[in-house]
Amino acid sequence: MNTLTLELELTEQELFEAFRRLPPQRRMELIEKLQTLRVPTLRTVPASRLYGLTGLVSLGGDAVADIEAIYDDNGSH
């Protein structure tokens, strides 16, 4: 299947008119296609691929130390 990319600047009215001119079956196909674009697609990744991301982003700090400091300062635990 060949793919052709085409970009047009149309007014909303021109777009509706072009849609109206399509055969009913083609309109339904287009509506179905547009609806699938709104549905999020779940993409899974094997855990083995995630290991390569370890350490890639460092936000700094120590969460455990931060939490302990909060509780120690408040004296609540």
TORNU-310304 format. One record per atom (N, C-alpha, C): residue in one letter; y, x, z. Coordinates in pm, whole numbers, plus 32768, in hexadecimal, padded with zeros to 4 digits. Each point is the difference from the previous one (the first is absolute). Example, Ala and Ser with C-alpha at 12.3 -4.5 7.8 and 13.67 -1.06 7.14 Angstrom:
2
A7DC78527830C
A80777FA78000
A8078805A8000
S80697FDD7FB8
S807780528006
S806D7FB38049
END
This chain:
77
M7F8A80558000
M80767FAB8000
M807C80598000
N80577FEC7FA1
N807D804A7FF7
N806A7FBB8053
T80578050803B
T806B7FCA8052
T808680207FBF
L80547F9D7FF8
L808580107FCA
L80637FDC806D
T805C805A801E
T80667FE48064
T807F7FDB7FB8
L803A7F918027
L80787FCD7FC0
L805E7FCD806C
E807C80277FFA
E80627FD28062
E806C7FB37FB7
L80197F87802E
L80657FAA7FC3
L80617FD0806B
E807B7FEE7FD8
E80617FC28059
E80167F727FCF
L7FCD7FA1804C
L800B7F737FDC
L80447FB3806F
T804A7F9C7FD9
T80367FA58065
T7F8C7FAA8032
E80157FC28070
E7F987FA78035
E7FE27F917F9C
Q80687FCB7FC2
Q7FED7F957F9D
Q7FAC80317F89
E801A80787FD0
E7FB380387F90
E7F6E80148027
L7FEB802C807C
L7F7780148030
L7FB67F7B8007
F80427F998035
F7FC17F7B8007
F7FE27FCA7F75
E805B80177FA3
E7FEB7FCF7F77
E7F8880477FC0
A7FF680838014
A7F8E804A7FC9
A7F7E7FCF803F
F80027FE68081
F7F8A7FCD8045
F7FD97F767FC9
R80657FAC7FEC
R7FE77F797FCE
R7FC080027F76
R802080637FAF
R7FCC80097F78
R7F6F80317FFA
L7FCF8037806D
L7F75802E8001
L7FA17F8A7FF8
P7F8C80137FC3
P7F9A7F968001
P7FD67FE58092
P7FDB7F848020
P7FDD7FDD808A
P7F97805D803F
Q7F9A80257FB5
Q7F9880578037
Q803A80898026
R805580347FAA
R803E8083801A
R805D7FF88079
R80477F8E800F
R80567FEC8076
R7FAD80058080
M7F8D7FBD7FFE
M7FA97FFE8077
M7FCE808D801E
E7FDA804B7F9A
E7FD180898013
E806E8056803F
L807A7FED7FCD
L8070804D8035
L801E7FDB8091
I7FFB7F818020
I80177FD3808A
I7F96803B805C
E7F827FFB7FD6
E7F9480398051
E801480968015
K802880467F98
K8018808F8009
K8073801E8062
L806B7FB37FF5
L80728013805B
L7FDA7FE48091
Q7FAB7F9D8016
Q7FD57FE08088
Q7FAB8070803D
T7FB180447FAD
T7FAF806D8035
T805780768028
L8076800D7FC5
L805A806D8024
L80377FED808D
R80057F848030
R80337FE38085
R7F978016806C
V7F837FFF7FDE
V7F95800E8061
V7FEC8094801F
P800E8027807F
P7FEA808D8020
P7F6F80287FE9
T7FEE80787FD0
T7F7B80357FE6
T7FDB8061806E
L7F8F7FE9803E
L7FD0805A8068
L7FBB80767FBF
R80328075801C
R7FC480797FC9
R7FC780508075
T7F81801B7FFA
T7FBF804B806A
T7FEF80917FD7
V7FF980548064
V7FEF808F7FEB
V7F9580308060
P7FA0804E7FD2
P7F9B8035805B
P80428057806C
A7FCA7FF98078
A8037804D8070
A800580957FE0
S7FA280317FB3
S7FFD808F7FDF
S8080802B7FB5
R803C7FA77FB5
R807C80217FBA
R80778001805E
L7FF87FB9806F
L806E7FFA805E
L800D80818051
Y7F9480478012
Y8006807D804D
Y806280637FC2
G800F7FFF7F7E
G805D80597FBE
G80927FE48022
L801A7F888034
L80887FDC8025
L8025802F808D
T7F9D802A804C
T8019802B8089
T806380738001
G80697FF1804E
G80668068800C
G806480037F90
L7FF27FA87F9E
L805B7FFE7F8E
L808D7FD8802B
V80067F9E8059
V80807FD28033
V8005801B8095
S806780438029
S8010801E808D
S80817FC18030
L7FF27FA4805D
L80757FBD8035
L80328044807F
G7FB3805D8031
G8029804A8077
G7FE87FB0807F
G800C8046806F
G7FF17FBE8080
G7F707FF4802A
D7FEF7FD7807A
D7F7C7FEC803A
D7FFF7F76803F
A7FBB7FA47FC4
A80027F75802E
A7FCF7FF4808F
V7F9780488024
V7FCB7FF78087
V806880328065
A803E80727FE1
A806680368059
A80777FA2800A
D80277FC47F91
D80707FA28002
D7FE27F878058
I7F897FC77FF4
I7FDA7F8C8051
I7FFB80278093
E7FC48073801D
E7FFA802C808C
E808C8011803A
A805B80367FB0
A80898014802F
A80447F7A801C
I7FE67F9E7FAC
I803C7F7C8015
I7FCD7FC58083
Y7F7D80048015
Y7FC77FC7807A
Y802D8050807B
D800580847FF5
D802980538071
D80927FE58026
D80577FF27F9C
D808E7FE8801A
D80167F78803F
N7FB07F9D7FD8
N80107F798037
N7FB87FF18085
G7FA38059801A
G7FB37FF8807B
G7FAB7F83800A
S7FE07FC77F8E
S7FB77F818003
S7F6980127FFE
H7FCB80747FDA
H7F6F80147FFF
H7FDD80818040
END
